[in-house]
């Protein structure tokens, strides 16, 4: 059984991880505004340089979940 409270305290709740998650959410919203929600449904927004804090449009691309997560794994 997973201890979600412990996971949040040890990793997800750290200030640097909160900032990275926030930046990834902003990237998704940025792409969503330009191409529309239907175009990104079921897809991931990929940061080409793998830096979630770099949300320049030239660094973002729409990618399949499988391709993006295997690349980052």
CHARMM-style PDB file with segment names, atoms N, HN, CA, C and O in Angstrom:
ATOM      1  N   UNK     1       0.845  -1.174   0.000  1.00  0.00      PROA
ATOM      2  CA  UNK     1       0.000   0.000   0.000  1.00  0.00      PROA
ATOM      3  C   UNK     1       0.898   1.247   0.000  1.00  0.00      PROA
ATOM      4  O   UNK     1       1.833   1.348   0.794  1.00  0.00      PROA
ATOM      5  N   UNK     2       0.603   2.188  -0.894  1.00  0.00      PROA
ATOM      6  HN  UNK     2      -0.157   2.106  -1.539  1.00  0.00      PROA
ATOM      7  CA  UNK     2       1.410   3.399  -1.004  1.00  0.00      PROA
ATOM      8  C   UNK     2       1.061   4.391   0.096  1.00  0.00      PROA
ATOM      9  O   UNK     2      -0.102   4.558   0.462  1.00  0.00      PROA
ATOM     10  N   UNK     3       2.077   5.030   0.604  1.00  0.00      PROA
ATOM     11  HN  UNK     3       3.022   4.894   0.307  1.00  0.00      PROA
ATOM     12  CA  UNK     3       1.898   6.072   1.609  1.00  0.00      PROA
ATOM     13  C   UNK     3       2.044   7.422   0.908  1.00  0.00      PROA
ATOM     14  O   UNK     3       3.141   7.977   0.834  1.00  0.00      PROA
ATOM     15  N   UNK     4       0.935   7.943   0.398  1.00  0.00      PROA
ATOM     16  HN  UNK     4       0.044   7.492   0.458  1.00  0.00      PROA
ATOM     17  CA  UNK     4       0.959   9.173  -0.384  1.00  0.00      PROA
ATOM     18  C   UNK     4       1.404  10.377   0.439  1.00  0.00      PROA
ATOM     19  O   UNK     4       2.065  11.280  -0.074  1.00  0.00      PROA
ATOM     20  N   UNK     5       1.047  10.381   1.687  1.00  0.00      PROA
ATOM     21  HN  UNK     5       0.510   9.648   2.104  1.00  0.00      PROA
ATOM     22  CA  UNK     5       1.444  11.485   2.558  1.00  0.00      PROA
ATOM     23  C   UNK     5       2.965  11.538   2.700  1.00  0.00      PROA
ATOM     24  O   UNK     5       3.563  12.613   2.683  1.00  0.00      PROA
ATOM     25  N   UNK     6       3.577  10.372   2.839  1.00  0.00      PROA
ATOM     26  HN  UNK     6       3.091   9.499   2.852  1.00  0.00      PROA
ATOM     27  CA  UNK     6       5.032  10.288   2.952  1.00  0.00      PROA
ATOM     28  C   UNK     6       5.699  10.694   1.642  1.00  0.00      PROA
ATOM     29  O   UNK     6       6.701  11.410   1.652  1.00  0.00      PROA
ATOM     30  N   UNK     7       5.143  10.235   0.502  1.00  0.00      PROA
ATOM     31  HN  UNK     7       4.330   9.653   0.494  1.00  0.00      PROA
ATOM     32  CA  UNK     7       5.690  10.611  -0.802  1.00  0.00      PROA
ATOM     33  C   UNK     7       5.670  12.129  -0.981  1.00  0.00      PROA
ATOM     34  O   UNK     7       6.642  12.718  -1.454  1.00  0.00      PROA
ATOM     35  N   UNK     8       4.564  12.754  -0.601  1.00  0.00      PROA
ATOM     36  HN  UNK     8       3.775  12.276  -0.217  1.00  0.00      PROA
ATOM     37  CA  UNK     8       4.453  14.202  -0.734  1.00  0.00      PROA
ATOM     38  C   UNK     8       5.473  14.894   0.163  1.00  0.00      PROA
ATOM     39  O   UNK     8       6.125  15.851  -0.256  1.00  0.00      PROA
ATOM     40  N   UNK     9       5.610  14.417   1.377  1.00  0.00      PROA
ATOM     41  HN  UNK     9       5.081  13.640   1.717  1.00  0.00      PROA
ATOM     42  CA  UNK     9       6.538  15.044   2.321  1.00  0.00      PROA
ATOM     43  C   UNK     9       7.988  14.882   1.869  1.00  0.00      PROA
ATOM     44  O   UNK     9       8.794  15.797   2.040  1.00  0.00      PROA
ATOM     45  N   UNK    10       8.325  13.733   1.295  1.00  0.00      PROA
ATOM     46  HN  UNK    10       7.670  12.990   1.156  1.00  0.00      PROA
ATOM     47  CA  UNK    10       9.708  13.455   0.922  1.00  0.00      PROA
ATOM     48  C   UNK    10      10.123  13.984  -0.440  1.00  0.00      PROA
ATOM     49  O   UNK    10      11.307  14.233  -0.666  1.00  0.00      PROA
ATOM     50  N   UNK    11       9.171  14.161  -1.357  1.00  0.00      PROA
ATOM     51  HN  UNK    11       8.209  13.958  -1.174  1.00  0.00      PROA
ATOM     52  CA  UNK    11       9.567  14.554  -2.710  1.00  0.00      PROA
ATOM     53  C   UNK    11       8.652  15.625  -3.312  1.00  0.00      PROA
ATOM     54  O   UNK    11       9.103  16.724  -3.635  1.00  0.00      PROA
ATOM     55  N   UNK    12       7.390  15.304  -3.456  1.00  0.00      PROA
ATOM     56  HN  UNK    12       7.024  14.411  -3.193  1.00  0.00      PROA
ATOM     57  CA  UNK    12       6.478  16.182  -4.175  1.00  0.00      PROA
ATOM     58  C   UNK    12       6.224  17.511  -3.484  1.00  0.00      PROA
ATOM     59  O   UNK    12       5.860  18.484  -4.143  1.00  0.00      PROA
ATOM     60  N   UNK    13       6.406  17.571  -2.196  1.00  0.00      PROA
ATOM     61  HN  UNK    13       6.702  16.780  -1.661  1.00  0.00      PROA
ATOM     62  CA  UNK    13       6.132  18.783  -1.442  1.00  0.00      PROA
ATOM     63  C   UNK    13       7.320  19.709  -1.293  1.00  0.00      PROA
ATOM     64  O   UNK    13       7.191  20.789  -0.714  1.00  0.00      PROA
ATOM     65  N   UNK    14       8.466  19.312  -1.800  1.00  0.00      PROA
ATOM     66  HN  UNK    14       8.570  18.436  -2.269  1.00  0.00      PROA
ATOM     67  CA  UNK    14       9.658  20.157  -1.702  1.00  0.00      PROA
ATOM     68  C   UNK    14       9.495  21.376  -2.607  1.00  0.00      PROA
ATOM     69  O   UNK    14       8.925  21.256  -3.691  1.00  0.00      PROA
ATOM     70  N   UNK    15       9.974  22.530  -2.193  1.00  0.00      PROA
ATOM     71  HN  UNK    15      10.437  22.628  -1.312  1.00  0.00      PROA
ATOM     72  CA  UNK    15       9.788  23.759  -2.977  1.00  0.00      PROA
ATOM     73  C   UNK    15      10.281  23.671  -4.416  1.00  0.00      PROA
ATOM     74  O   UNK    15       9.636  24.199  -5.321  1.00  0.00      PROA
ATOM     75  N   UNK    16      11.412  23.012  -4.639  1.00  0.00      PROA
ATOM     76  HN  UNK    16      11.936  22.583  -3.904  1.00  0.00      PROA
ATOM     77  CA  UNK    16      11.917  22.919  -6.015  1.00  0.00      PROA
ATOM     78  C   UNK    16      11.017  22.040  -6.885  1.00  0.00      PROA
ATOM     79  O   UNK    16      10.864  22.310  -8.076  1.00  0.00      PROA
ATOM     80  N   UNK    17      10.419  20.994  -6.309  1.00  0.00      PROA
ATOM     81  HN  UNK    17      10.543  20.775  -5.341  1.00  0.00      PROA
ATOM     82  CA  UNK    17       9.517  20.132  -7.069  1.00  0.00      PROA
ATOM     83  C   UNK    17       8.180  20.824  -7.330  1.00  0.00      PROA
ATOM     84  O   UNK    17       7.573  20.629  -8.383  1.00  0.00      PROA
ATOM     85  N   UNK    18       7.732  21.617  -6.391  1.00  0.00      PROA
ATOM     86  HN  UNK    18       8.225  21.775  -5.536  1.00  0.00      PROA
ATOM     87  CA  UNK    18       6.504  22.392  -6.587  1.00  0.00      PROA
ATOM     88  C   UNK    18       6.710  23.379  -7.730  1.00  0.00      PROA
ATOM     89  O   UNK    18       5.820  23.553  -8.562  1.00  0.00      PROA
ATOM     90  N   UNK    19       7.874  24.027  -7.780  1.00  0.00      PROA
ATOM     91  HN  UNK    19       8.597  23.886  -7.104  1.00  0.00      PROA
ATOM     92  CA  UNK    19       8.182  24.986  -8.846  1.00  0.00      PROA
ATOM     93  C   UNK    19       8.256  24.286 -10.201  1.00  0.00      PROA
ATOM     94  O   UNK    19       7.765  24.815 -11.198  1.00  0.00      PROA
ATOM     95  N   UNK    20       8.865  23.101 -10.246  1.00  0.00      PROA
ATOM     96  HN  UNK    20       9.263  22.671  -9.437  1.00  0.00      PROA
ATOM     97  CA  UNK    20       8.966  22.366 -11.512  1.00  0.00      PROA
ATOM     98  C   UNK    20       7.595  21.928 -12.000  1.00  0.00      PROA
ATOM     99  O   UNK    20       7.305  22.021 -13.192  1.00  0.00      PROA
ATOM    100  N   UNK    21       6.746  21.452 -11.093  1.00  0.00      PROA
ATOM    101  HN  UNK    21       6.981  21.377 -10.124  1.00  0.00      PROA
ATOM    102  CA  UNK    21       5.390  21.037 -11.465  1.00  0.00      PROA
ATOM    103  C   UNK    21       4.585  22.219 -11.976  1.00  0.00      PROA
ATOM    104  O   UNK    21       3.855  22.108 -12.960  1.00  0.00      PROA
ATOM    105  N   UNK    22       4.724  23.343 -11.303  1.00  0.00      PROA
ATOM    106  HN  UNK    22       5.317  23.433 -10.503  1.00  0.00      PROA
ATOM    107  CA  UNK    22       4.037  24.566 -11.723  1.00  0.00      PROA
ATOM    108  C   UNK    22       4.471  24.981 -13.122  1.00  0.00      PROA
ATOM    109  O   UNK    22       3.641  25.379 -13.940  1.00  0.00      PROA
ATOM    110  N   UNK    23       5.750  24.890 -13.393  1.00  0.00      PROA
ATOM    111  HN  UNK    23       6.423  24.567 -12.729  1.00  0.00      PROA
ATOM    112  CA  UNK    23       6.273  25.253 -14.705  1.00  0.00      PROA
ATOM    113  C   UNK    23       5.756  24.298 -15.789  1.00  0.00      PROA
ATOM    114  O   UNK    23       5.439  24.734 -16.896  1.00  0.00      PROA
ATOM    115  N   UNK    24       5.672  23.004 -15.477  1.00  0.00      PROA
ATOM    116  HN  UNK    24       5.931  22.650 -14.578  1.00  0.00      PROA
ATOM    117  CA  UNK    24       5.133  22.044 -16.445  1.00  0.00      PROA
ATOM    118  C   UNK    24       3.661  22.332 -16.727  1.00  0.00      PROA
ATOM    119  O   UNK    24       3.213  22.218 -17.868  1.00  0.00      PROA
ATOM    120  N   UNK    25       2.914  22.702 -15.697  1.00  0.00      PROA
ATOM    121  HN  UNK    25       3.278  22.794 -14.771  1.00  0.00      PROA
ATOM    122  CA  UNK    25       1.501  23.052 -15.892  1.00  0.00      PROA
ATOM    123  C   UNK    25       1.363  24.302 -16.758  1.00  0.00      PROA
ATOM    124  O   UNK    25       0.465  24.378 -17.597  1.00  0.00      PROA
ATOM    125  N   UNK    26       2.241  25.276 -16.562  1.00  0.00      PROA
ATOM    126  HN  UNK    26       2.971  25.214 -15.880  1.00  0.00      PROA
ATOM    127  CA  UNK    26       2.220  26.494 -17.379  1.00  0.00      PROA
ATOM    128  C   UNK    26       2.535  26.184 -18.835  1.00  0.00      PROA
ATOM    129  O   UNK    26       1.952  26.782 -19.739  1.00  0.00      PROA
ATOM    130  N   UNK    27       3.457  25.251 -19.067  1.00  0.00      PROA
ATOM    131  HN  UNK    27       3.931  24.765 -18.333  1.00  0.00      PROA
ATOM    132  CA  UNK    27       3.813  24.857 -20.434  1.00  0.00      PROA
ATOM    133  C   UNK    27       2.607  24.233 -21.124  1.00  0.00      PROA
ATOM    134  O   UNK    27       2.323  24.540 -22.282  1.00  0.00      PROA
ATOM    135  N   UNK    28       1.904  23.365 -20.420  1.00  0.00      PROA
ATOM    136  HN  UNK    28       2.135  23.115 -19.480  1.00  0.00      PROA
ATOM    137  CA  UNK    28       0.721  22.723 -21.000  1.00  0.00      PROA
ATOM    138  C   UNK    28      -0.344  23.758 -21.338  1.00  0.00      PROA
ATOM    139  O   UNK    28      -0.964  23.681 -22.399  1.00  0.00      PROA
ATOM    140  N   UNK    29      -0.564  24.715 -20.458  1.00  0.00      PROA
ATOM    141  HN  UNK    29      -0.061  24.778 -19.597  1.00  0.00      PROA
ATOM    142  CA  UNK    29      -1.546  25.763 -20.706  1.00  0.00      PROA
ATOM    143  C   UNK    29      -1.140  26.623 -21.900  1.00  0.00      PROA
ATOM    144  O   UNK    29      -1.990  27.012 -22.702  1.00  0.00      PROA
ATOM    145  N   UNK    30       0.133  26.916 -22.019  1.00  0.00      PROA
ATOM    146  HN  UNK    30       0.822  26.599 -21.368  1.00  0.00      PROA
ATOM    147  CA  UNK    30       0.644  27.724 -23.130  1.00  0.00      PROA
ATOM    148  C   UNK    30       0.366  27.037 -24.472  1.00  0.00      PROA
ATOM    149  O   UNK    30      -0.101  27.680 -25.412  1.00  0.00      PROA
ATOM    150  N   UNK    31       0.649  25.744 -24.560  1.00  0.00      PROA
ATOM    151  HN  UNK    31       1.028  25.222 -23.796  1.00  0.00      PROA
ATOM    152  CA  UNK    31       0.399  24.993 -25.789  1.00  0.00      PROA
ATOM    153  C   UNK    31      -1.100  24.870 -26.044  1.00  0.00      PROA
ATOM    154  O   UNK    31      -1.559  24.975 -27.181  1.00  0.00      PROA
ATOM    155  N   UNK    32      -1.847  24.649 -24.979  1.00  0.00      PROA
ATOM    156  HN  UNK    32      -1.474  24.564 -24.055  1.00  0.00      PROA
ATOM    157  CA  UNK    32      -3.300  24.505 -25.096  1.00  0.00      PROA
ATOM    158  C   UNK    32      -3.928  25.759 -25.694  1.00  0.00      PROA
ATOM    159  O   UNK    32      -4.866  25.667 -26.486  1.00  0.00      PROA
ATOM    160  N   UNK    33      -3.420  26.921 -25.323  1.00  0.00      PROA
ATOM    161  HN  UNK    33      -2.658  26.995 -24.680  1.00  0.00      PROA
ATOM    162  CA  UNK    33      -3.951  28.181 -25.853  1.00  0.00      PROA
ATOM    163  C   UNK    33      -3.630  28.358 -27.332  1.00  0.00      PROA
ATOM    164  O   UNK    33      -4.409  28.973 -28.060  1.00  0.00      PROA
ATOM    165  N   UNK    34      -2.492  27.827 -27.791  1.00  0.00      PROA
ATOM    166  HN  UNK    34      -1.859  27.327 -27.200  1.00  0.00      PROA
ATOM    167  CA  UNK    34      -2.108  28.027 -29.184  1.00  0.00      PROA
ATOM    168  C   UNK    34      -2.723  27.000 -30.132  1.00  0.00      PROA
ATOM    169  O   UNK    34      -3.129  27.361 -31.237  1.00  0.00      PROA
ATOM    170  N   UNK    35      -2.803  25.730 -29.731  1.00  0.00      PROA
ATOM    171  HN  UNK    35      -2.473  25.437 -28.834  1.00  0.00      PROA
ATOM    172  CA  UNK    35      -3.292  24.702 -30.651  1.00  0.00      PROA
ATOM    173  C   UNK    35      -4.683  24.185 -30.306  1.00  0.00      PROA
ATOM    174  O   UNK    35      -5.318  23.536 -31.137  1.00  0.00      PROA
ATOM    175  N   UNK    36      -5.162  24.455 -29.114  1.00  0.00      PROA
ATOM    176  HN  UNK    36      -4.646  24.982 -28.438  1.00  0.00      PROA
ATOM    177  CA  UNK    36      -6.477  23.998 -28.710  1.00  0.00      PROA
ATOM    178  C   UNK    36      -6.417  22.749 -27.845  1.00  0.00      PROA
ATOM    179  O   UNK    36      -5.470  21.966 -27.916  1.00  0.00      PROA
ATOM    180  N   UNK    37      -7.438  22.583 -27.036  1.00  0.00      PROA
ATOM    181  HN  UNK    37      -8.207  23.219 -26.978  1.00  0.00      PROA
ATOM    182  CA  UNK    37      -7.474  21.481 -26.078  1.00  0.00      PROA
ATOM    183  C   UNK    37      -7.575  20.122 -26.765  1.00  0.00      PROA
ATOM    184  O   UNK    37      -6.997  19.143 -26.291  1.00  0.00      PROA
ATOM    185  N   UNK    38      -8.305  20.055 -27.876  1.00  0.00      PROA
ATOM    186  HN  UNK    38      -8.774  20.850 -28.261  1.00  0.00      PROA
ATOM    187  CA  UNK    38      -8.498  18.771 -28.560  1.00  0.00      PROA
ATOM    188  C   UNK    38      -7.179  18.217 -29.100  1.00  0.00      PROA
ATOM    189  O   UNK    38      -7.002  17.000 -29.166  1.00  0.00      PROA
ATOM    190  N   UNK    39      -6.258  19.091 -29.484  1.00  0.00      PROA
ATOM    191  HN  UNK    39      -6.402  20.079 -29.430  1.00  0.00      PROA
ATOM    192  CA  UNK    39      -4.994  18.653 -30.069  1.00  0.00      PROA
ATOM    193  C   UNK    39      -4.059  18.019 -29.050  1.00  0.00      PROA
ATOM    194  O   UNK    39      -3.188  17.230 -29.418  1.00  0.00      PROA
ATOM    195  N   UNK    40      -4.227  18.355 -27.767  1.00  0.00      PROA
ATOM    196  HN  UNK    40      -4.934  18.996 -27.468  1.00  0.00      PROA
ATOM    197  CA  UNK    40      -3.313  17.807 -26.764  1.00  0.00      PROA
ATOM    198  C   UNK    40      -3.964  16.776 -25.852  1.00  0.00      PROA
ATOM    199  O   UNK    40      -3.329  16.274 -24.926  1.00  0.00      PROA
ATOM    200  N   UNK    41      -5.221  16.463 -26.111  1.00  0.00      PROA
ATOM    201  HN  UNK    41      -5.737  16.872 -26.863  1.00  0.00      PROA
ATOM    202  CA  UNK    41      -5.899  15.475 -25.280  1.00  0.00      PROA
ATOM    203  C   UNK    41      -5.193  14.123 -25.410  1.00  0.00      PROA
ATOM    204  O   UNK    41      -5.029  13.613 -26.519  1.00  0.00      PROA
ATOM    205  N   UNK    42      -4.781  13.550 -24.296  1.00  0.00      PROA
ATOM    206  HN  UNK    42      -4.914  13.964 -23.395  1.00  0.00      PROA
ATOM    207  CA  UNK    42      -4.091  12.265 -24.288  1.00  0.00      PROA
ATOM    208  C   UNK    42      -2.627  12.347 -24.671  1.00  0.00      PROA
ATOM    209  O   UNK    42      -1.987  11.318 -24.884  1.00  0.00      PROA
ATOM    210  N   UNK    43      -2.085  13.556 -24.764  1.00  0.00      PROA
ATOM    211  HN  UNK    43      -2.605  14.393 -24.591  1.00  0.00      PROA
ATOM    212  CA  UNK    43      -0.691  13.758 -25.148  1.00  0.00      PROA
ATOM    213  C   UNK    43       0.065  14.424 -24.003  1.00  0.00      PROA
ATOM    214  O   UNK    43      -0.536  14.957 -23.069  1.00  0.00      PROA
ATOM    215  N   UNK    44       1.383  14.384 -24.091  1.00  0.00      PROA
ATOM    216  HN  UNK    44       1.871  13.951 -24.849  1.00  0.00      PROA
ATOM    217  CA  UNK    44       2.244  15.091 -23.149  1.00  0.00      PROA
ATOM    218  C   UNK    44       2.867  16.286 -23.851  1.00  0.00      PROA
ATOM    219  O   UNK    44       3.008  16.298 -25.074  1.00  0.00      PROA
ATOM    220  N   UNK    45       3.234  17.282 -23.071  1.00  0.00      PROA
ATOM    221  HN  UNK    45       3.118  17.271 -22.078  1.00  0.00      PROA
ATOM    222  CA  UNK    45       4.008  18.399 -23.586  1.00  0.00      PROA
ATOM    223  C   UNK    45       5.458  18.111 -23.221  1.00  0.00      PROA
ATOM    224  O   UNK    45       5.808  17.991 -22.047  1.00  0.00      PROA
ATOM    225  N   UNK    46       6.287  18.003 -24.244  1.00  0.00      PROA
ATOM    226  HN  UNK    46       6.003  18.100 -25.197  1.00  0.00      PROA
ATOM    227  CA  UNK    46       7.676  17.612 -24.082  1.00  0.00      PROA
ATOM    228  C   UNK    46       8.575  18.844 -24.119  1.00  0.00      PROA
ATOM    229  O   UNK    46       8.435  19.694 -24.998  1.00  0.00      PROA
ATOM    230  N   UNK    47       9.485  18.937 -23.174  1.00  0.00      PROA
ATOM    231  HN  UNK    47       9.599  18.246 -22.460  1.00  0.00      PROA
ATOM    232  CA  UNK    47      10.519  19.979 -23.181  1.00  0.00      PROA
ATOM    233  C   UNK    47      11.732  19.386 -23.892  1.00  0.00      PROA
ATOM    234  O   UNK    47      12.330  18.427 -23.405  1.00  0.00      PROA
ATOM    235  N   UNK    48      12.091  19.944 -25.026  1.00  0.00      PROA
ATOM    236  HN  UNK    48      11.605  20.723 -25.422  1.00  0.00      PROA
ATOM    237  CA  UNK    48      13.177  19.385 -25.840  1.00  0.00      PROA
ATOM    238  C   UNK    48      14.485  19.301 -25.068  1.00  0.00      PROA
ATOM    239  O   UNK    48      15.215  18.317 -25.191  1.00  0.00      PROA
ATOM    240  N   UNK    49      14.790  20.326 -24.272  1.00  0.00      PROA
ATOM    241  HN  UNK    49      14.197  21.126 -24.172  1.00  0.00      PROA
ATOM    242  CA  UNK    49      16.058  20.321 -23.530  1.00  0.00      PROA
ATOM    243  C   UNK    49      15.927  19.658 -22.160  1.00  0.00      PROA
ATOM    244  O   UNK    49      16.871  19.672 -21.370  1.00  0.00      PROA
ATOM    245  N   UNK    50      14.767  19.084 -21.877  1.00  0.00      PROA
ATOM    246  HN  UNK    50      14.000  19.073 -22.519  1.00  0.00      PROA
ATOM    247  CA  UNK    50      14.466  18.356 -20.639  1.00  0.00      PROA
ATOM    248  C   UNK    50      14.502  19.231 -19.394  1.00  0.00      PROA
ATOM    249  O   UNK    50      14.610  18.726 -18.277  1.00  0.00      PROA
ATOM    250  N   UNK    51      14.411  20.540 -19.588  1.00  0.00      PROA
ATOM    251  HN  UNK    51      14.323  20.950 -20.495  1.00  0.00      PROA
ATOM    252  CA  UNK    51      14.379  21.485 -18.473  1.00  0.00      PROA
ATOM    253  C   UNK    51      12.954  22.015 -18.335  1.00  0.00      PROA
ATOM    254  O   UNK    51      12.516  22.800 -19.176  1.00  0.00      PROA
ATOM    255  N   UNK    52      12.215  21.606 -17.292  1.00  0.00      PROA
ATOM    256  HN  UNK    52      12.572  20.969 -16.609  1.00  0.00      PROA
ATOM    257  CA  UNK    52      10.827  22.034 -17.157  1.00  0.00      PROA
ATOM    258  C   UNK    52      10.662  23.528 -16.894  1.00  0.00      PROA
ATOM    259  O   UNK    52       9.553  24.053 -16.994  1.00  0.00      PROA
ATOM    260  N   UNK    53      11.742  24.210 -16.562  1.00  0.00      PROA
ATOM    261  HN  UNK    53      12.643  23.784 -16.481  1.00  0.00      PROA
ATOM    262  CA  UNK    53      11.641  25.648 -16.308  1.00  0.00      PROA
ATOM    263  C   UNK    53      11.817  26.477 -17.581  1.00  0.00      PROA
ATOM    264  O   UNK    53      11.594  27.688 -17.555  1.00  0.00      PROA
ATOM    265  N   UNK    54      12.207  25.858 -18.682  1.00  0.00      PROA
ATOM    266  HN  UNK    54      12.388  24.875 -18.703  1.00  0.00      PROA
ATOM    267  CA  UNK    54      12.394  26.553 -19.947  1.00  0.00      PROA
ATOM    268  C   UNK    54      11.125  26.383 -20.776  1.00  0.00      PROA
ATOM    269  O   UNK    54      10.977  25.390 -21.488  1.00  0.00      PROA
ATOM    270  N   UNK    55      10.215  27.343 -20.688  1.00  0.00      PROA
ATOM    271  HN  UNK    55      10.335  28.150 -20.109  1.00  0.00      PROA
ATOM    272  CA  UNK    55       8.936  27.244 -21.380  1.00  0.00      PROA
ATOM    273  C   UNK    55       8.876  28.090 -22.638  1.00  0.00      PROA
ATOM    274  O   UNK    55       7.797  28.533 -23.030  1.00  0.00      PROA
ATOM    275  N   UNK    56      10.015  28.323 -23.281  1.00  0.00      PROA
ATOM    276  HN  UNK    56      10.892  27.963 -22.962  1.00  0.00      PROA
ATOM    277  CA  UNK    56       9.974  29.051 -24.546  1.00  0.00      PROA
ATOM    278  C   UNK    56       9.271  28.163 -25.573  1.00  0.00      PROA
ATOM    279  O   UNK    56       9.405  26.940 -25.539  1.00  0.00      PROA
ATOM    280  N   UNK    57       8.531  28.777 -26.474  1.00  0.00      PROA
ATOM    281  HN  UNK    57       8.422  29.770 -26.501  1.00  0.00      PROA
ATOM    282  CA  UNK    57       7.727  28.018 -27.441  1.00  0.00      PROA
ATOM    283  C   UNK    57       8.605  27.099 -28.296  1.00  0.00      PROA
ATOM    284  O   UNK    57       8.174  26.011 -28.676  1.00  0.00      PROA
ATOM    285  N   UNK    58       9.824  27.526 -28.596  1.00  0.00      PROA
ATOM    286  HN  UNK    58      10.175  28.410 -28.287  1.00  0.00      PROA
ATOM    287  CA  UNK    58      10.708  26.694 -29.415  1.00  0.00      PROA
ATOM    288  C   UNK    58      11.206  25.461 -28.665  1.00  0.00      PROA
ATOM    289  O   UNK    58      11.719  24.527 -29.282  1.00  0.00      PROA
ATOM    290  N   UNK    59      11.062  25.450 -27.356  1.00  0.00      PROA
ATOM    291  HN  UNK    59      10.645  26.209 -26.855  1.00  0.00      PROA
ATOM    292  CA  UNK    59      11.506  24.313 -26.554  1.00  0.00      PROA
ATOM    293  C   UNK    59      10.374  23.321 -26.267  1.00  0.00      PROA
ATOM    294  O   UNK    59      10.627  22.246 -25.722  1.00  0.00      PROA
ATOM    295  N   UNK    60       9.154  23.655 -26.618  1.00  0.00      PROA
ATOM    296  HN  UNK    60       8.948  24.527 -27.062  1.00  0.00      PROA
ATOM    297  CA  UNK    60       8.007  22.811 -26.308  1.00  0.00      PROA
ATOM    298  C   UNK    60       7.499  22.116 -27.558  1.00  0.00      PROA
ATOM    299  O   UNK    60       7.511  22.683 -28.651  1.00  0.00      PROA
ATOM    300  N   UNK    61       7.052  20.873 -27.380  1.00  0.00      PROA
ATOM    301  HN  UNK    61       7.043  20.413 -26.493  1.00  0.00      PROA
ATOM    302  CA  UNK    61       6.420  20.156 -28.479  1.00  0.00      PROA
ATOM    303  C   UNK    61       5.413  19.168 -27.906  1.00  0.00      PROA
ATOM    304  O   UNK    61       5.527  18.745 -26.756  1.00  0.00      PROA
ATOM    305  N   UNK    62       4.441  18.812 -28.710  1.00  0.00      PROA
ATOM    306  HN  UNK    62       4.348  19.157 -29.644  1.00  0.00      PROA
ATOM    307  CA  UNK    62       3.439  17.833 -28.322  1.00  0.00      PROA
ATOM    308  C   UNK    62       4.006  16.457 -28.653  1.00  0.00      PROA
ATOM    309  O   UNK    62       4.520  16.229 -29.748  1.00  0.00      PROA
ATOM    310  N   UNK    63       3.906  15.559 -27.702  1.00  0.00      PROA
ATOM    311  HN  UNK    63       3.488  15.745 -26.812  1.00  0.00      PROA
ATOM    312  CA  UNK    63       4.473  14.227 -27.869  1.00  0.00      PROA
ATOM    313  C   UNK    63       3.493  13.196 -27.319  1.00  0.00      PROA
ATOM    314  O   UNK    63       2.682  13.505 -26.446  1.00  0.00      PROA
ATOM    315  N   UNK    64       3.570  11.980 -27.831  1.00  0.00      PROA
ATOM    316  HN  UNK    64       4.229  11.729 -28.540  1.00  0.00      PROA
ATOM    317  CA  UNK    64       2.750  10.917 -27.269  1.00  0.00      PROA
ATOM    318  C   UNK    64       3.257  10.616 -25.857  1.00  0.00      PROA
ATOM    319  O   UNK    64       4.426  10.838 -25.542  1.00  0.00      PROA
ATOM    320  N   UNK    65       2.377  10.121 -25.038  1.00  0.00      PROA
ATOM    321  HN  UNK    65       1.427   9.941 -25.294  1.00  0.00      PROA
ATOM    322  CA  UNK    65       2.745   9.785 -23.662  1.00  0.00      PROA
ATOM    323  C   UNK    65       3.858   8.745 -23.659  1.00  0.00      PROA
ATOM    324  O   UNK    65       4.818   8.863 -22.897  1.00  0.00      PROA
ATOM    325  N   UNK    66       3.733   7.731 -24.504  1.00  0.00      PROA
ATOM    326  HN  UNK    66       2.953   7.636 -25.122  1.00  0.00      PROA
ATOM    327  CA  UNK    66       4.720   6.651 -24.543  1.00  0.00      PROA
ATOM    328  C   UNK    66       6.104   7.178 -24.921  1.00  0.00      PROA
ATOM    329  O   UNK    66       7.101   6.838 -24.284  1.00  0.00      PROA
ATOM    330  N   UNK    67       6.156   8.002 -25.955  1.00  0.00      PROA
ATOM    331  HN  UNK    67       5.346   8.278 -26.473  1.00  0.00      PROA
ATOM    332  CA  UNK    67       7.449   8.510 -26.421  1.00  0.00      PROA
ATOM    333  C   UNK    67       8.093   9.433 -25.387  1.00  0.00      PROA
ATOM    334  O   UNK    67       9.287   9.322 -25.110  1.00  0.00      PROA
ATOM    335  N   UNK    68       7.309  10.335 -24.824  1.00  0.00      PROA
ATOM    336  HN  UNK    68       6.339  10.426 -25.049  1.00  0.00      PROA
ATOM    337  CA  UNK    68       7.855  11.300 -23.873  1.00  0.00      PROA
ATOM    338  C   UNK    68       8.335  10.621 -22.594  1.00  0.00      PROA
ATOM    339  O   UNK    68       9.424  10.929 -22.108  1.00  0.00      PROA
ATOM    340  N   UNK    69       7.569   9.734 -22.057  1.00  0.00      PROA
ATOM    341  HN  UNK    69       6.684   9.484 -22.451  1.00  0.00      PROA
ATOM    342  CA  UNK    69       7.931   9.131 -20.777  1.00  0.00      PROA
ATOM    343  C   UNK    69       9.023   8.070 -20.912  1.00  0.00      PROA
ATOM    344  O   UNK    69       9.761   7.829 -19.957  1.00  0.00      PROA
ATOM    345  N   UNK    70       9.138   7.439 -22.068  1.00  0.00      PROA
ATOM    346  HN  UNK    70       8.538   7.636 -22.844  1.00  0.00      PROA
ATOM    347  CA  UNK    70      10.239   6.505 -22.266  1.00  0.00      PROA
ATOM    348  C   UNK    70      11.537   7.267 -22.451  1.00  0.00      PROA
ATOM    349  O   UNK    70      12.596   6.788 -22.046  1.00  0.00      PROA
ATOM    350  N   UNK    71      11.475   8.442 -23.054  1.00  0.00      PROA
ATOM    351  HN  UNK    71      10.615   8.832 -23.383  1.00  0.00      PROA
ATOM    352  CA  UNK    71      12.639   9.296 -23.266  1.00  0.00      PROA
ATOM    353  C   UNK    71      13.168   9.821 -21.929  1.00  0.00      PROA
ATOM    354  O   UNK    71      14.377   9.955 -21.745  1.00  0.00      PROA
ATOM    355  N   UNK    72      12.275  10.112 -21.019  1.00  0.00      PROA
ATOM    356  HN  UNK    72      11.292  10.003 -21.169  1.00  0.00      PROA
ATOM    357  CA  UNK    72      12.660  10.709 -19.746  1.00  0.00      PROA
ATOM    358  C   UNK    72      12.950   9.659 -18.675  1.00  0.00      PROA
ATOM    359  O   UNK    72      13.404  10.009 -17.586  1.00  0.00      PROA
ATOM    360  N   UNK    73      12.705   8.424 -18.950  1.00  0.00      PROA
ATOM    361  HN  UNK    73      12.336   8.139 -19.835  1.00  0.00      PROA
ATOM    362  CA  UNK    73      12.828   7.378 -17.949  1.00  0.00      PROA
ATOM    363  C   UNK    73      14.185   6.860 -17.827  1.00  0.00      PROA
ATOM    364  OT1 UNK    73      14.435   5.969 -17.015  1.00  0.00      PROA
TER     365      UNK     73
END
